[in-house]
């Protein structure tokens, strides 16, 4: 059983999203500390608020997927994040926007996971593993 192509595209897109977000954490810390002149403790608190808002966004994303469907939910998360990012370009004096970005980007993750299940409902990954008899044959051959 092969995964559908659209699921591969979704997985690659989410991997890129996570990788890009991971690169932003240290940059945000440097920005808050060096450019805004705040302590590293304050920078850590800002990132903690971002992360906490992301957790709340995960809950909201799951609820939105159930209520209004995947596409609208995904677009709400993406548009909200993009709007705040544009606002951050013009109003970058204090990074409260990072908290809002956490909420918007947090919406995207559970929606993507629910999309994966909707795209490939029969795709139980446990079926991709060798059955017990095949495992024992592989072990005895080694």
Legacy VTK file of the C-alpha trace (Angstrom):
# vtk DataFile Version 3.0
C-alpha trace
ASCII
DATASET POLYDATA
POINTS 142 float
0.000 0.000 0.000
1.556 3.284 -1.113
0.881 6.694 0.332
-1.036 9.024 -1.985
1.049 11.672 -3.725
-0.893 14.506 -2.121
0.038 13.134 1.307
3.719 13.239 0.363
3.271 16.872 -0.686
1.600 17.643 2.637
4.414 15.928 4.561
7.128 17.795 2.656
5.293 21.087 3.173
4.961 20.497 6.909
8.621 19.465 7.160
9.596 22.735 5.485
7.272 24.649 7.812
8.752 23.081 10.941
12.319 23.546 9.701
11.745 27.208 8.900
10.091 27.846 12.254
13.020 26.181 14.029
15.450 28.595 12.406
13.422 31.569 13.639
13.703 30.813 17.367
17.364 31.761 17.753
16.906 34.742 15.439
14.006 35.999 17.532
16.121 35.690 20.665
18.959 37.676 19.113
16.533 40.315 17.799
14.806 40.846 21.139
18.131 40.970 22.983
20.342 42.911 20.560
17.950 45.133 18.605
15.283 45.811 21.207
17.774 45.928 24.085
15.826 43.520 26.294
17.410 40.950 28.561
17.712 37.310 27.573
15.146 36.545 30.276
12.638 38.779 28.541
13.511 37.167 25.201
12.878 33.764 26.763
9.531 34.931 28.136
8.498 36.209 24.707
9.361 32.859 23.143
7.526 31.065 25.951
4.421 33.128 25.182
4.847 32.269 21.497
5.050 28.587 22.337
2.084 28.738 24.723
-0.008 30.494 22.098
1.003 27.764 19.656
-0.376 25.132 22.042
-3.635 27.091 22.287
-3.615 27.377 18.484
-3.332 23.594 18.237
-6.534 23.238 20.242
-8.289 25.911 18.183
-7.080 24.305 14.941
-8.554 20.954 15.892
-11.874 22.543 16.787
-11.919 24.578 13.580
-11.218 21.478 11.479
-14.197 19.738 13.072
-16.499 22.759 12.719
-15.667 24.325 9.356
-13.427 21.830 7.558
-9.791 21.611 6.616
-9.319 24.199 3.894
-10.980 27.059 5.760
-9.167 26.131 8.970
-5.798 26.009 7.224
-6.449 29.345 5.532
-7.437 30.978 8.831
-4.143 29.917 10.384
-2.059 30.920 7.366
-3.804 34.262 6.758
-3.680 35.191 10.446
0.036 34.410 10.592
0.765 36.289 7.375
-1.248 39.348 8.486
0.645 39.523 11.765
3.963 39.061 9.959
3.112 42.036 7.740
2.181 43.997 10.862
5.492 43.020 12.423
7.315 44.660 9.511
5.727 48.032 10.290
5.348 47.773 14.083
8.446 45.971 15.264
9.055 47.921 18.456
7.849 45.174 20.761
7.400 41.527 19.797
3.875 40.958 21.140
3.133 39.923 17.576
5.240 36.803 18.156
2.568 35.573 20.557
-0.120 36.069 17.946
2.077 34.369 15.340
2.288 31.381 17.692
-1.489 31.150 17.742
-1.855 31.393 13.963
0.900 28.936 13.174
-0.344 26.611 15.908
-3.666 26.298 14.086
-1.920 24.842 11.028
-0.378 21.746 12.665
-3.475 19.834 13.831
-5.256 20.749 10.604
-2.389 19.221 8.608
-2.516 16.079 10.753
-6.278 15.814 10.307
-5.829 16.358 6.567
-3.406 13.435 6.498
-6.059 11.219 8.039
-8.717 12.506 5.656
-6.482 12.048 2.610
-5.516 8.475 3.474
-8.072 7.039 5.931
-6.983 3.439 5.310
-3.328 4.379 5.781
-2.585 2.623 9.034
1.188 2.877 9.308
1.267 -0.310 11.361
0.497 -2.162 8.130
3.747 -0.845 6.676
5.765 -2.838 9.227
6.607 -6.497 8.637
4.214 -8.938 10.216
5.444 -11.000 13.171
6.236 -14.052 11.025
8.234 -11.932 8.588
10.149 -10.347 11.492
11.120 -13.717 12.886
12.255 -14.851 9.429
14.385 -11.732 9.111
15.916 -12.265 12.558
16.723 -15.929 11.931
18.325 -15.088 8.588
20.771 -12.735 10.308
LINES 1 143
142 0 1 2 3 4 5 6 7 8 9 10 11 12 13 14 15 16 17 18 19 20 21 22 23 24 25 26 27 28 29 30 31 32 33 34 35 36 37 38 39 40 41 42 43 44 45 46 47 48 49 50 51 52 53 54 55 56 57 58 59 60 61 62 63 64 65 66 67 68 69 70 71 72 73 74 75 76 77 78 79 80 81 82 83 84 85 86 87 88 89 90 91 92 93 94 95 96 97 98 99 100 101 102 103 104 105 106 107 108 109 110 111 112 113 114 115 116 117 118 119 120 121 122 123 124 125 126 127 128 129 130 131 132 133 134 135 136 137 138 139 140 141
